[in-house]
Amino acid sequence: MNDAIAHNRPETLNNSYLAPEISNQRLQTLDALHVQAGETILDVGCGTGFLTHELALMAGASGKVVAMDLQAEMTDATQERCAHLPQVSAQTGDVTALPFGDEEFDAVTCTQVLLYVENVELAISEMRRVLKPGGRIAILETDWQGVVMHSQFPDITDRIMTAWDQSVASPNLPRTILAKMSAAGFGGLNAKAIPLLNTTFTENSFSVSSLEWLGKVGYKAGAVTKEESLRWIQDQKELGEKNQYFFCVNRFLFN
């Protein structure tokens, strides 16, 4: 497992998923999918199952939600979260070789998965293959080069963000996803920016829960020293104490 994927531990993701801005992201994803009772849904990259749980409630007892992730610890966490929902099943799988038949799902969602994938075109084609005619899709990705944050060490920020982009297979995907989706046969596409904005240093916020793993990616890649990474995080805490904390990055929803 590479360092970029390894930061996605269940306990780390739970803290991030509970943040108000990520809860808002889930609501907007659900709104875009228009899930109806009795439908069959695929949640690619289910993480610890927060979105899976909401999808299952919308699909109801007559529906079916299949949660899939590359990591077994994520599917285990999802199964535990959704243990009271018999319409949910969870399994490991690869988005570039989905273990499902053609035209099996009414809707597919894929959140923060494709940046880890070398062949994004194949992954999108696979999601198109398993969708029923007229089925819906929701893909979410982040362009980390668009981060806006206050820091007294902007050079460290730049090096850490560059190291993060270099640690994943397909960074900055929002710029090209629409063309890839069109090439795979999707039509009538929409794009929407969902800002993840924090103006206070709050422990359960998306940005604060991200600082440690971003810094770790930076020093493991040799872009910064461990001391620089720790200084960078401490700077953010101090800015928070001075009421000067600011962090914003756009996540993009394509459907």
C-alpha positions in Angstrom: 0.0 0.0 0.0 1.5 3.4 -1.0 1.7 6.3 1.4 -1.1 8.2 -0.4 -3.6 5.4 0.3 -2.2 4.5 3.7 -3.3 7.9 5.2 -6.9 6.7 4.7 -7.3 4.9 8.1 -10.9 4.3 9.3 -10.4 6.4 12.4 -8.9 9.3 10.4 -11.7 9.1 7.8 -14.4 9.1 10.5 -13.1 12.4 11.9 -13.1 13.9 8.4 -16.5 12.5 7.5 -18.1 14.0 10.6 -17.0 17.5 9.6 -20.0 19.8 8.7 -18.5 20.6 5.3 -18.3 16.9 4.4 -21.8 16.3 5.7 -22.9 19.0 3.3 -21.0 17.3 0.5 -22.9 14.1 1.1 -26.2 16.0 1.0 -25.3 17.5 -2.3 -24.3 14.1 -3.7 -27.5 12.5 -2.6 -29.5 15.4 -4.1 -27.6 14.9 -7.4 -28.4 11.1 -7.5 -32.1 11.4 -6.8 -32.2 7.9 -5.3 -35.7 6.3 -5.3 -37.0 3.5 -3.1 -36.3 0.1 -4.6 -33.3 1.1 -6.6 -29.9 -0.6 -6.8 -26.9 1.6 -6.0 -23.2 1.1 -6.2 -21.0 3.2 -3.8 -17.4 3.0 -5.2 -14.8 4.0 -2.6 -17.3 3.6 0.3 -14.7 4.5 3.0 -16.3 3.9 6.4 -19.8 3.9 5.1 -21.3 7.3 5.9 -22.6 7.8 2.3 -23.6 4.1 2.0 -25.7 4.5 5.0 -27.6 7.5 3.6 -28.0 5.8 0.2 -29.5 2.7 1.9 -32.0 4.8 3.8 -33.2 6.4 0.6 -33.3 3.1 -1.4 -35.3 1.5 1.5 -35.8 -2.1 2.4 -36.9 -2.9 -1.2 -33.6 -1.5 -2.6 -30.0 -2.6 -2.6 -26.8 -0.8 -2.0 -23.4 -2.4 -2.7 -20.5 -0.7 -1.0 -17.1 -1.3 -2.6 -13.6 -0.3 -1.6 -10.1 -1.4 -2.4 -9.3 -1.9 1.3 -10.9 -4.6 3.4 -10.8 -2.5 6.6 -13.1 0.0 4.9 -15.6 -2.5 3.7 -15.6 -4.1 7.2 -16.2 -0.6 8.8 -19.0 0.0 6.3 -20.6 -3.4 7.0 -20.5 -2.6 10.8 -22.0 0.9 10.3 -24.8 -0.6 8.2 -25.4 -3.8 10.1 -29.0 -2.8 10.8 -29.7 -2.3 7.1 -30.1 -5.7 5.3 -30.2 -4.0 1.9 -26.5 -3.2 2.3 -23.6 -5.4 1.2 -19.9 -4.5 1.2 -17.0 -6.1 -0.7 -13.6 -5.3 -1.9 -13.0 -4.5 -5.5 -11.1 -2.5 -8.2 -12.9 0.3 -10.0 -11.1 -0.6 -13.2 -12.5 -4.2 -13.1 -15.9 -3.9 -11.4 -17.0 -7.4 -10.4 -20.6 -6.8 -11.6 -22.7 -7.5 -14.6 -23.6 -5.1 -17.3 -26.5 -2.7 -16.6 -26.9 -3.8 -13.0 -27.3 -0.5 -11.2 -29.6 2.4 -11.2 -26.9 4.8 -9.9 -23.2 4.8 -9.1 -21.3 7.1 -6.9 -17.5 7.5 -6.7 -15.9 9.8 -4.2 -12.2 10.6 -4.1 -11.2 7.3 -5.8 -10.0 8.2 -9.3 -7.0 10.2 -8.1 -5.5 6.9 -7.0 -6.2 5.2 -10.4 -3.7 5.1 -13.3 -6.3 4.4 -16.0 -9.1 6.8 -15.2 -10.7 6.3 -18.6 -11.1 2.6 -17.9 -12.5 3.2 -14.5 -15.1 5.6 -15.9 -16.0 3.1 -18.7 -16.5 0.4 -16.1 -18.9 2.6 -14.1 -20.8 3.3 -17.4 -20.9 -0.4 -18.2 -22.6 -1.4 -14.9 -25.2 1.4 -15.1 -28.7 0.6 -16.5 -29.8 2.7 -19.5 -30.7 6.1 -18.1 -28.8 5.4 -14.9 -27.2 8.2 -12.9 -23.6 8.8 -11.7 -21.9 11.1 -9.2 -18.2 11.5 -9.2 -16.4 13.7 -6.7 -12.7 14.8 -6.9 -10.5 17.6 -5.5 -8.0 19.8 -7.2 -5.4 20.3 -4.4 -3.5 22.8 -6.5 -6.4 25.1 -5.8 -5.8 25.2 -2.0 -6.0 28.7 -0.4 -4.6 28.8 3.1 -3.0 31.3 5.4 0.5 30.3 6.4 3.6 32.0 7.6 5.5 29.3 5.7 4.1 29.5 2.1 7.2 27.8 0.7 6.6 24.7 3.0 2.9 24.8 1.9 3.9 24.7 -1.7 6.3 21.9 -1.3 3.8 19.8 0.7 1.0 20.3 -1.8 3.3 19.4 -4.7 4.4 16.3 -2.9 0.8 15.3 -2.4 0.1 15.7 -6.1 3.1 13.6 -6.9 2.1 10.8 -4.5 -1.1 9.9 -6.4 -1.6 8.5 -9.8 -4.0 11.1 -11.3 -3.9 14.4 -9.5 -6.0 17.5 -10.5 -8.7 15.4 -12.2 -11.5 18.0 -12.1 -9.9 19.7 -15.0 -10.3 16.7 -17.3 -13.1 14.5 -15.9 -15.9 15.9 -18.0 -14.1 15.1 -21.2 -13.3 11.6 -20.0 -17.0 11.0 -19.0 -18.2 12.3 -22.4 -15.8 9.9 -24.1 -17.2 7.0 -22.1 -20.7 7.8 -23.3 -22.2 10.0 -20.6 -24.3 12.9 -21.8 -26.1 15.9 -20.2 -23.3 16.3 -17.7 -23.2 18.8 -14.9 -20.4 20.1 -12.8 -20.6 21.8 -9.4 -17.9 23.2 -7.0 -18.4 22.3 -3.4 -16.0 24.5 -1.3 -14.5 23.0 1.8 -14.0 26.2 3.8 -12.7 26.5 7.4 -12.0 29.8 9.1 -11.4 28.4 12.5 -8.9 25.8 13.8 -11.5 23.2 14.8 -10.4 19.6 15.5 -13.2 17.9 13.6 -13.0 20.1 10.6 -11.9 18.7 7.2 -8.8 20.9 7.0 -7.4 20.3 10.5 -7.9 16.5 10.2 -6.0 16.7 6.9 -2.9 18.7 8.1 -1.2 15.8 9.8 -1.4 13.4 6.8 -0.5 16.1 4.4 2.6 16.9 6.4 3.5 13.3 6.6 3.2 12.8 2.9 5.5 15.8 2.5 8.3 14.6 4.7 8.1 11.0 3.6 8.5 12.2 0.0 11.6 14.3 1.0 9.9 17.5 0.0 10.2 18.9 3.6 11.9 17.7 6.7 9.9 16.3 9.6 10.8 19.4 11.6 9.4 21.6 8.8 6.3 19.6 8.7 5.7 19.9 12.4 6.5 23.6 12.3 3.9 24.0 9.5 1.2 22.3 11.5 2.1 24.3 14.7 1.9 27.5 12.6 -1.7 26.6 11.7 -2.6 26.0 15.4 -1.1 29.4 16.3 -3.0 31.1 13.5 -6.1 29.6 14.9 -5.4 31.0 18.3 -5.0 34.4 16.8 -8.3 34.1 14.8 -6.3 34.1 11.6 -6.9 30.6 10.4 -8.1 30.2 6.8 -8.3 27.1 4.6 -10.3 26.5 1.5 -10.2 23.9 -1.3 -12.8 23.0 -3.9 -14.2 19.6 -4.3 -16.1 19.1 -7.6 -19.2 17.1 -8.2 -19.8 15.7 -11.7 -23.1 14.1 -12.6 
